[in-house]
Amino acid sequence: MNEFKIEVRHQQGAGPDDPRPVAVRAGDLVFTRLLRPGSDQPDDYLLAPPAPLAFWLVDNWWRLRWECVPSGERSPEWRLAHELASIGGGYIWPRLAIWGEGERVGLASRSDPPGVVGPVRYLSDALLFIAGNSFEAAADAFLASAADDAAGFGSDRAALKAQFDALQAERRDPEMAGWRRLEAQSGFDPDSAPEALMLALAQLAGRYGESGVEEAVQASPGSAAADVLSREIAVANQAGWVCDFSAAIAAVGGRGHAGAQPPWRAAEEAGRRVRAALGVGSGPVPNQTLVGLLKVDPRALDVIAAPGAPLAYGLRLKARPEAPDRVALRSRWPASRRFELTRALGDAICGDGDALGPLARSKTARQKFQRAFAQNLLCPYEGLMGYIGTTDPSDEDIEAAAKHFDVSERVVQTTLVNNNVVERARFEEMVDEAA
């Protein structure tokens, strides 16, 4: 179990603002593991005043807990709110990023390359996920210790205690917690989001449900998030493809999300159950079979003309509980539309009955479930390796496999990377060459 901890060692005679040994760890992995100049013995503790870390945690708690990694470049604002290195203050903190993915929290650290010139060289390269309540418990314990009147850290403990008390009060208030969570997922600090945006999102959440709206906000964060979602809903209502996912949902045993387990694991199991129900083994899923599974018009898999104003993301919409799902597709090409429609089915399975579900490039747990489900249903690893017949596939092998399974080459490449057949560096080269 990767239990998250922030540890501060007692230093005899240390003043409230003096540096102390600080370690940040998850299970056996130590993010603060470092080498100091002139030493070849690693140390798990950096020397820094704990108070700046405490203020950074309490200031950014909502974004750390609920805002996911952006699908594109990480903005300076995102880095300030999510990366320990932004604490600064004359001390070198590790390059550790923390972000939220629903019931999980992601942690990614990068080591300093050998030969780096600096006070210390951090050693941990890692990407892992922990339960959200583990992060919350560790942050709370550290903040309570730091704000303690007698034994806390920093000469401004009164201000830290006031901020921590206010944060706890917000978290105990369901309405305020929902507001703060939505602000964070929109990419804003507390009380920084435009009021018009928050009111519009609240109205949409009242109509379509909080979970789906939060997912849409993370698919297209920022001040235009409500306008983007409103347009998506209008397109889905007017031109979305009608689907009936009820039989497929029954085949996997009903709706349900991945919870704290990795999304890909639950998605693969759901994909296997649907394939078993279809009786297709590990081979390709023909269009006719897919159309029958989704109960959708076959024309949904045709090439479409380039739209005048492309959608920011695809959308699955169930306008009324008794109505069928409507799916607005962003993709133009048949193989990609097959994948996107299958993602919509995955969202209907994991969305717990949500009225809407974006089909986006964002990196939330729900989007990861969708992509892994579609990948496993349309191009399962066992079938892919059986067709390619080699653990060192060429570009021609990948192209042929994509045609065989009727998916994009990107789907084949991702399947191979996720199963450690192709190294991620080579995958990135493939993507660059194809661009």
C-alpha positions as CSV (number, residue, x, y, z in Angstrom):
1,M,0.0,0.0,0.0
2,N,1.4,3.4,-1.0
3,E,0.6,5.4,2.2
4,F,1.5,9.0,1.7
5,K,3.5,10.7,4.5
6,I,5.2,14.1,5.2
7,E,7.8,13.7,7.9
8,V,9.7,16.3,9.8
9,R,12.5,15.3,12.2
10,H,12.9,17.1,15.5
11,Q,16.0,19.2,15.7
12,Q,17.3,20.0,19.2
13,G,17.4,23.8,19.7
14,A,16.1,24.6,16.2
15,G,14.1,27.9,16.0
16,P,10.6,28.0,14.4
17,D,12.0,29.3,11.1
18,D,15.2,27.2,11.0
19,P,15.7,24.4,8.4
20,R,14.8,20.9,9.5
21,P,15.0,17.4,7.9
22,V,11.9,17.0,5.8
23,A,10.9,13.8,3.9
24,V,8.0,13.2,1.5
25,R,7.3,9.5,0.8
26,A,4.7,7.1,-0.5
27,G,5.3,3.6,0.8
28,D,8.9,2.7,0.2
29,L,9.3,5.4,-2.4
30,V,11.0,8.6,-1.1
31,F,10.5,11.7,-3.3
32,T,13.0,13.7,-1.3
33,R,15.9,11.2,-1.6
34,L,19.0,13.1,-2.6
35,L,22.8,13.3,-2.8
36,R,24.7,16.3,-1.4
37,P,27.9,17.5,-3.0
38,G,30.9,15.5,-2.0
39,S,28.9,12.6,-0.7
40,D,28.0,9.3,-2.3
41,Q,25.5,8.3,0.4
42,P,21.9,9.2,-0.3
43,D,19.8,10.9,2.3
44,D,16.0,10.7,2.5
45,Y,15.6,14.2,4.0
46,L,16.1,17.6,2.6
47,L,17.0,20.5,4.9
48,A,14.5,23.3,4.7
49,P,12.0,25.2,6.9
50,P,8.7,23.2,7.0
51,A,6.5,26.3,7.2
52,P,6.7,27.3,3.4
53,L,5.6,23.7,2.5
54,A,2.7,24.0,5.0
55,F,1.5,27.4,3.5
56,W,1.9,26.0,0.0
57,L,-0.2,22.9,0.8
58,V,-3.0,24.9,2.5
59,D,-3.1,27.5,-0.3
60,N,-3.3,24.9,-3.1
61,W,-5.2,22.1,-1.3
62,W,-8.3,22.2,-3.6
63,R,-6.3,22.2,-6.8
64,L,-3.9,19.5,-5.6
65,R,-6.7,17.3,-4.6
66,W,-9.1,17.8,-7.5
67,E,-7.4,19.4,-10.6
68,C,-6.0,16.8,-13.1
69,V,-2.9,17.0,-15.3
70,P,-3.6,19.1,-18.4
71,S,-3.8,17.3,-21.7
72,G,-1.4,19.8,-23.3
73,E,1.5,21.8,-21.9
74,R,1.5,22.6,-18.2
75,S,1.1,26.3,-17.8
76,P,3.2,28.3,-15.3
77,E,0.0,28.8,-13.2
78,W,-0.6,25.0,-13.1
79,R,3.0,24.4,-12.1
80,L,2.9,26.9,-9.2
81,A,-0.2,25.1,-7.8
82,H,1.0,21.5,-8.3
83,E,4.9,21.3,-8.2
84,L,6.8,21.4,-5.0
85,A,9.8,23.0,-6.8
86,S,7.6,26.2,-6.9
87,I,7.9,26.7,-3.2
88,G,11.4,28.1,-3.5
89,G,12.3,30.5,-0.7
90,G,16.0,29.9,-1.2
91,Y,15.7,26.2,-0.8
92,I,15.7,23.5,-3.5
93,W,12.6,21.3,-3.3
94,P,12.2,18.1,-5.3
95,R,10.6,18.2,-8.8
96,L,7.4,16.5,-7.5
97,A,4.0,17.1,-9.1
98,I,0.8,16.3,-7.3
99,W,-2.7,16.3,-8.9
100,G,-6.1,14.9,-8.4
101,E,-8.0,12.2,-10.4
102,G,-11.2,11.7,-8.5
103,E,-10.8,9.1,-5.8
104,R,-7.0,8.9,-6.6
105,V,-4.1,11.4,-6.4
106,G,-1.2,11.2,-8.8
107,L,2.4,11.8,-7.9
108,A,5.2,12.2,-10.4
109,S,8.8,13.0,-9.6
110,R,11.8,13.7,-11.8
111,S,15.4,13.1,-10.8
112,D,18.2,15.6,-11.5
113,P,20.6,14.3,-14.2
114,P,24.1,13.2,-13.1
115,G,26.5,16.1,-13.1
116,V,23.9,18.7,-12.2
117,V,25.4,21.7,-10.5
118,G,23.4,22.6,-7.4
119,P,23.2,22.3,-3.6
120,V,21.7,18.8,-4.0
121,R,20.8,16.2,-6.6
122,Y,17.4,14.5,-6.3
123,L,17.4,10.8,-7.2
124,S,13.7,9.6,-7.5
125,D,12.0,9.1,-10.9
126,A,8.5,7.8,-10.3
127,L,4.9,7.9,-11.3
128,L,2.3,6.4,-9.0
129,F,-1.2,6.9,-7.7
130,I,-2.4,6.8,-4.2
131,A,-5.9,6.8,-2.6
132,G,-7.2,10.4,-2.3
133,N,-8.0,9.8,1.4
134,S,-4.3,8.9,2.0
135,F,-3.2,12.2,0.6
136,E,-5.8,14.1,2.7
137,A,-4.8,12.3,5.9
138,A,-1.1,13.0,5.4
139,A,-1.7,16.7,4.5
140,D,-4.0,17.2,7.4
141,A,-1.5,15.6,9.9
142,F,1.3,17.7,8.6
143,L,-0.7,20.9,8.6
144,A,-2.0,20.3,12.1
145,S,1.5,19.7,13.3
146,A,2.9,22.8,11.6
147,A,0.1,25.0,13.0
148,D,0.4,23.7,16.5
149,D,0.7,26.7,19.0
150,A,3.5,25.2,21.0
151,A,5.5,22.8,18.7
152,G,4.6,24.0,15.2
153,F,6.8,25.4,12.5
154,G,7.3,29.0,11.4
155,S,6.9,32.3,13.3
156,D,3.5,33.0,11.6
157,R,1.7,29.9,13.0
158,A,-1.4,32.0,13.8
159,A,-1.9,32.8,10.2
160,L,-1.3,29.2,9.1
161,K,-3.8,27.9,11.8
162,A,-6.4,30.4,10.6
163,Q,-6.0,29.2,7.0
164,F,-6.1,25.6,7.9
165,D,-9.2,26.0,10.1
166,A,-10.9,27.8,7.2
167,L,-10.0,25.0,4.8
168,Q,-11.4,22.3,7.1
169,A,-14.6,24.3,7.5
170,E,-15.0,24.4,3.7
171,R,-14.4,20.7,3.4
172,R,-17.0,19.9,6.0
173,D,-19.6,22.0,4.1
174,P,-20.9,19.9,1.2
175,E,-22.1,23.0,-0.8
176,M,-18.9,24.9,-0.3
177,A,-16.8,21.8,-1.0
178,G,-18.6,21.3,-4.3
179,W,-18.0,24.9,-5.2
180,R,-14.3,24.8,-4.4
181,R,-13.9,21.5,-6.2
182,L,-15.5,23.0,-9.3
183,E,-13.3,26.1,-9.1
184,A,-10.2,23.9,-8.9
185,Q,-11.2,21.6,-11.8
186,S,-11.8,24.8,-13.9
187,G,-8.2,25.8,-13.2
188,F,-8.8,28.5,-10.7
189,D,-7.6,29.3,-7.1
190,P,-10.3,29.7,-4.5
191,D,-12.5,32.8,-5.2
192,S,-10.6,33.5,-8.4
193,A,-13.1,32.0,-10.9
194,P,-15.5,34.4,-12.7
195,E,-18.8,34.5,-10.9
196,A,-20.7,34.2,-14.1
197,L,-18.9,31.0,-14.9
198,M,-19.6,29.4,-11.6
199,L,-23.3,30.3,-11.7
200,A,-23.6,28.9,-15.2
201,L,-21.8,25.7,-14.2
202,A,-24.1,25.4,-11.1
203,Q,-27.2,25.7,-13.4
204,L,-25.8,23.0,-15.7
205,A,-24.9,20.8,-12.7
206,G,-28.5,21.2,-11.4
207,R,-29.8,20.0,-14.8
208,Y,-27.4,17.3,-15.8
209,G,-25.6,16.3,-12.6
210,E,-22.4,17.4,-10.9
211,S,-20.2,14.5,-12.0
212,G,-20.7,15.0,-15.7
213,V,-20.3,18.7,-15.5
214,E,-17.1,18.4,-13.5
215,E,-15.8,16.0,-16.2
216,A,-16.7,18.6,-18.9
217,V,-14.9,21.4,-17.0
218,Q,-11.8,19.3,-16.9
219,A,-12.1,18.5,-20.6
220,S,-12.1,22.3,-21.4
221,P,-11.0,24.3,-18.3
222,G,-11.0,28.0,-18.1
223,S,-13.5,30.9,-18.2
224,A,-15.3,29.6,-21.3
225,A,-16.0,26.1,-19.8
226,A,-19.8,26.7,-19.4
227,D,-20.2,28.1,-22.9
228,V,-18.2,25.2,-24.4
229,L,-20.4,22.7,-22.6
230,S,-23.6,24.4,-23.6
231,R,-22.6,24.3,-27.2
232,E,-21.7,20.6,-26.9
233,I,-25.1,19.8,-25.4
234,A,-26.9,21.7,-28.2
235,V,-24.9,19.8,-30.9
236,A,-25.6,16.4,-29.2
237,N,-29.4,17.3,-29.0
238,Q,-29.6,18.4,-32.6
239,A,-27.2,16.1,-34.4
240,G,-26.0,13.5,-32.0
241,W,-26.2,9.8,-33.0
242,V,-28.9,7.9,-31.2
243,C,-27.5,4.9,-29.3
244,D,-28.9,2.2,-27.0
245,F,-26.3,0.9,-24.6
246,S,-28.6,-1.0,-22.3
247,A,-27.7,-4.5,-23.7
248,A,-24.0,-3.8,-23.5
249,I,-24.3,-2.4,-19.9
250,A,-26.2,-5.6,-18.9
251,A,-23.4,-7.7,-20.4
252,V,-20.8,-6.2,-18.0
253,G,-23.1,-6.5,-15.0
254,G,-24.4,-3.0,-14.9
255,R,-23.0,0.5,-14.4
256,G,-20.1,1.2,-12.0
257,H,-16.9,3.1,-11.9
258,A,-13.3,2.0,-11.2
259,G,-13.1,3.5,-7.7
260,A,-9.6,3.7,-6.3
261,Q,-8.3,0.9,-8.5
262,P,-6.4,1.8,-11.7
263,P,-9.0,2.7,-14.4
264,W,-7.4,0.6,-17.0
265,R,-7.8,-2.6,-14.9
266,A,-11.6,-2.1,-14.5
267,A,-11.8,-1.1,-18.2
268,E,-10.0,-4.2,-19.4
269,E,-12.3,-6.4,-17.4
270,A,-15.4,-4.6,-18.8
271,G,-14.0,-5.0,-22.3
272,R,-13.4,-8.7,-21.8
273,R,-17.0,-9.2,-20.7
274,V,-18.4,-7.4,-23.7
275,R,-16.2,-9.4,-26.1
276,A,-17.4,-12.6,-24.4
277,A,-21.0,-11.5,-24.8
278,L,-20.4,-10.8,-28.5
279,G,-18.5,-14.0,-29.0
280,V,-15.7,-12.3,-30.9
281,G,-12.8,-13.8,-29.0
282,S,-9.6,-11.7,-29.4
283,G,-10.1,-10.8,-33.1
284,P,-11.4,-7.7,-34.8
285,V,-14.9,-6.4,-34.1
286,P,-16.6,-5.9,-37.5
287,N,-18.7,-2.8,-38.1
288,Q,-21.9,-4.8,-38.3
289,T,-21.2,-6.3,-34.9
290,L,-20.3,-2.9,-33.4
291,V,-23.4,-1.3,-34.9
292,G,-25.5,-4.1,-33.4
293,L,-23.8,-3.7,-30.0
294,L,-24.3,0.1,-29.8
295,K,-27.7,0.0,-31.5
296,V,-26.6,2.9,-33.7
297,D,-27.3,3.9,-37.3
298,P,-24.5,2.4,-39.5
299,R,-24.0,5.8,-41.1
300,A,-22.4,6.9,-37.8
301,L,-19.2,5.1,-39.0
302,D,-19.0,6.9,-42.3
303,V,-16.6,9.7,-43.2
304,I,-18.1,13.1,-42.5
305,A,-17.4,16.5,-44.0
306,A,-15.1,18.9,-42.1
307,P,-17.3,20.9,-39.7
308,G,-17.3,24.7,-39.7
309,A,-16.5,24.9,-36.0
310,P,-15.1,21.6,-34.6
311,L,-16.2,20.5,-31.1
312,A,-13.8,20.9,-28.2
313,Y,-14.6,17.2,-27.3
314,G,-17.1,14.6,-28.0
315,L,-20.1,14.2,-25.8
316,R,-22.5,11.4,-24.7
317,L,-25.9,13.0,-23.6
318,K,-29.0,11.4,-22.1
319,A,-31.4,14.4,-22.0
320,R,-34.0,12.5,-20.0
321,P,-33.8,9.2,-18.0
322,E,-36.2,7.4,-20.4
323,A,-34.5,8.8,-23.5
324,P,-31.7,7.0,-25.5
325,D,-28.2,8.3,-25.4
326,R,-27.1,10.8,-28.1
327,V,-23.5,10.9,-29.0
328,A,-21.8,14.0,-30.6
329,L,-18.6,12.8,-32.3
330,R,-15.6,15.0,-32.8
331,S,-13.8,12.6,-35.1
332,R,-14.2,12.6,-38.9
333,W,-12.7,9.3,-40.0
334,P,-14.3,5.9,-39.7
335,A,-11.7,4.2,-37.5
336,S,-11.6,7.1,-35.1
337,R,-15.4,7.3,-35.0
338,R,-15.5,3.6,-34.1
339,F,-13.2,4.3,-31.2
340,E,-15.1,7.3,-30.1
341,L,-18.4,5.6,-30.1
342,T,-16.9,2.7,-28.1
343,R,-15.6,5.3,-25.6
344,A,-19.1,6.5,-25.3
345,L,-20.2,3.0,-24.3
346,G,-17.4,2.9,-21.8
347,D,-18.5,6.2,-20.3
348,A,-22.1,4.9,-20.1
349,I,-20.7,1.9,-18.2
350,C,-18.5,3.8,-15.7
351,G,-20.6,7.0,-15.5
352,D,-23.0,5.7,-12.8
353,G,-26.0,6.9,-14.8
354,D,-24.7,10.4,-15.4
355,A,-26.7,12.4,-17.9
356,L,-23.7,13.5,-19.8
357,G,-20.1,12.3,-20.4
358,P,-17.4,14.1,-22.3
359,L,-15.2,12.1,-24.6
360,A,-12.1,14.2,-24.3
361,R,-8.3,14.2,-24.3
362,S,-8.1,15.1,-20.6
363,K,-6.4,12.8,-18.2
364,T,-9.0,12.1,-15.6
365,A,-9.7,8.6,-14.3
366,R,-13.0,8.5,-16.2
367,Q,-11.3,9.5,-19.5
368,K,-8.6,6.8,-18.9
369,F,-11.4,4.2,-18.3
370,Q,-13.1,5.2,-21.6
371,R,-9.9,4.9,-23.6
372,A,-8.7,1.7,-22.1
373,F,-12.2,0.2,-22.5
374,A,-12.3,1.1,-26.2
375,Q,-8.8,-0.1,-26.8
376,N,-9.4,-3.5,-25.1
377,L,-12.7,-4.0,-26.9
378,L,-11.5,-3.1,-30.4
379,C,-7.8,-4.1,-30.3
380,P,-7.1,-6.4,-27.3
381,Y,-3.5,-7.1,-26.5
382,E,-3.7,-10.9,-27.0
383,G,-5.2,-10.6,-30.4
384,L,-2.8,-7.8,-31.4
385,M,0.3,-9.8,-30.5
386,G,-1.2,-12.9,-32.1
387,Y,-1.6,-11.0,-35.4
388,I,1.8,-9.2,-35.3
389,G,3.7,-12.3,-34.2
390,T,6.8,-10.4,-32.9
391,T,7.9,-8.5,-29.9
392,D,9.8,-6.1,-32.1
393,P,7.1,-4.8,-34.5
394,S,8.1,-2.6,-37.4
395,D,6.2,0.5,-38.6
396,E,4.7,-1.8,-41.3
397,D,3.5,-4.3,-38.7
398,I,1.8,-1.5,-36.8
399,E,0.2,-0.1,-40.0
400,A,-1.1,-3.6,-40.9
401,A,-2.4,-4.3,-37.4
402,A,-4.3,-1.0,-37.4
403,K,-6.0,-1.9,-40.7
404,H,-6.8,-5.4,-39.4
405,F,-8.5,-4.2,-36.2
406,D,-9.9,-1.1,-37.9
407,V,-8.4,1.3,-35.4
408,S,-5.9,4.1,-35.7
409,E,-2.2,3.4,-35.6
410,R,-2.1,5.4,-32.4
411,V,-4.3,2.9,-30.7
412,V,-2.0,0.0,-31.8
413,Q,1.1,2.0,-30.6
414,T,-0.5,2.8,-27.2
415,T,-1.5,-0.9,-26.7
416,L,2.1,-1.9,-27.3
417,V,3.5,0.8,-25.0
418,N,1.1,0.0,-22.2
419,N,2.1,-3.7,-22.4
420,N,5.9,-2.8,-22.5
421,V,6.4,-4.2,-26.0
422,V,7.4,-0.8,-27.4
423,E,9.4,1.7,-25.3
424,R,7.7,5.0,-24.7
425,A,10.6,6.9,-26.3
426,R,10.1,5.0,-29.6
427,F,6.3,5.7,-29.3
428,E,7.0,9.4,-29.1
429,E,9.2,9.2,-32.1
430,M,6.4,7.4,-34.1
431,V,4.0,10.2,-33.1
432,D,6.5,12.9,-34.2
433,E,7.1,11.2,-37.5
434,A,3.4,10.9,-38.2
435,A,2.6,14.5,-37.3
